[in-house]
Amino acid sequence: MLHTSARLLRLLSLLQTRRDWSSADLAERLGVAPRTVRRDVERLRALGYPVHSAPGVAGGYRLAAGADLPPLLLDDEEAVAVAVGLRTAANGTVTGIEETSLRALAKLEQVLPARLRHRVNTLQTHTVRINREGPTVDAEVLTRVAAACRDREQLRFDYTGHDGVAACRSAEPYGLVSKGNRWYLVAWDTDRRDWRTFRADRMRLRTPNGPRFAPREPPEPDVAAWVQRRLAHEMWPVEARFLLHAPAERVAGRVSGTVEPLDGERCLLTLRGDDPHTMAVVVAFLDVDFEVLEPVELKERLRALGSRLSAV
């Protein structure tokens, strides 16, 4: 059994890892009786930690937000993850947090054991970072958008589209998706009555937020995958489908597209791009027999390509 001081630290660490804990769960984790948990909770309260409790069978304990930030208890892996995350944030694409991240990192490294400082410094020393070019997003924008998602409040903002024209938009925010050096808001567009994605760096939020709204079912359970497909469609608007007279394993890995096996001798190939002629060249150089399923006009492109090659 842990001594009282060590048990208090362990109890505080558990309360910080999950929102709600039952007395029985805490007692089992600590290897003590529920009455000991109650006494330890009172000790934490006496030290200034706002531990709330609810009576009854379904009751339990919760570490609430207080006036002061309590010390965080991190295990080795968590401490390394936080340190690496802070260093990444100091050089990332979210503006306004670089200096703050460096200050927090300096405080953390002061209290890291030597073995962990060595791990963090080794990773930093032997990591070469390619500077990301492109737009950055203000940290306050991300914070306000995330808060609106949490509180289910409509957002009103000026949005600059691909054509450079800004327009006032209103949306019910669902969540933020990070991809590469860009952040995307997934939201229900109240004017267009459909789900949309908005680049956070193109948003200029208006104050105050709009009214609260009842949450909707997201466009798909996997919102990140949904955003990925939408971005692909925007970047590569032309889709072509081919019936290949070759096994899927012979084609997979040789082309950047979706390969679906039909049987042991045939498969379906779906390509996306911005130029049908380029896709025609890609399929021709697979060196397999194929049929164009769609678009029909791609057949003429391939015939023209074949005539040009045969004239060489």
Buried (B, 14 or more C-beta within 10 A) or exposed (E): EEEEEEBBEBBBBBBBEEEBBBBEBBBEBBEBEEEBBBEBBEBBEEEEBBBEBEEEEEEBBBBEEEEEEBEEBBEEEEBBEBBBBBBEBBEBBBBBBBEEBBEBBEEBBEEBEEEBBEBBEEEEEEEEEEEEEEBBBBBEBBEBBBEBBEEBBBBBBEBBEEEEEEEEBBBBBBBBBBEEBBBBBBBBBBEEEEBBBBBBBBBEBBEEBBEEBEEEEBBEEEBEEBBBEBBEEEEBEBBBBBBBEBBBEBBBEEBEBEBEBEEEEBBBBBBBBEEBEEBBEBBBEBEBEBEBBEBEEBEEBBEEBEEEEEEE
